[in-house]
């Protein structure tokens, strides 16, 4: 017996097919639009790459909020601890309310005991043109980032072209990052190197950057490492 398809069935099938075609066109248009809106072609091939950097910047914001909560509670900035200690701890659920932030491992170009973790420098890094000249700021930072990630960060924060090389700090990793260990890389300020790092004299268009991504040399003095520095409190 010959089967007949009702007009309504044919219409439903046509609508679904049309919907798929329209969806393909929409995603294609979105890809074309984003290609001209600051997605670094060297960073990857999917839209999620910019989301990863957004997540990194959001993580820094969460810790900043915890830092602010502790100081607003009456603790001086110098007494803030990046742990769960009551009253002073950024990661204490009552005093700071922040949680330690895990970083997407695909953002990193290399692996060492200081990569992949937030490192807190405390009051010993002077950002260029930020706060009072000659006064150190409270900062935290990530090392071992990919060049494309570093460029994407600076685009997001400062609208620098994605092809622009990061400003170099002319410093070894040890001078700016310190010497944290993998066992406790993100729960204490770096104090082992006792270096106050002053960026005020660095070359390049990084004046007034409270946060940004920079280039350093590796601890052994060869190669280039990319470091994101985030200011928690400019003094």
Secondary structure, DSSP 4 states (H G I P E B T S, - for coil): ------HHHHHHHHHHHHHHHHHHHHHHHHHHHHHTTT--GGG-SSTHHHHHHHHHHHHHHHHHHHHHHHHHTT--GGG-BSSS-TTTBTTSTTTT---PPP--GGGBS---TTBTS-EEEEEEEEPTTSSSTT--EEEEEEEEE-HHHHHHHHHHHH---TTPPPPEEEEEHHHHT----GGGSSSSB--SS---EE-TT--SS-TT-SEEEEEEE-TTS-SEEEEEEEEEE--
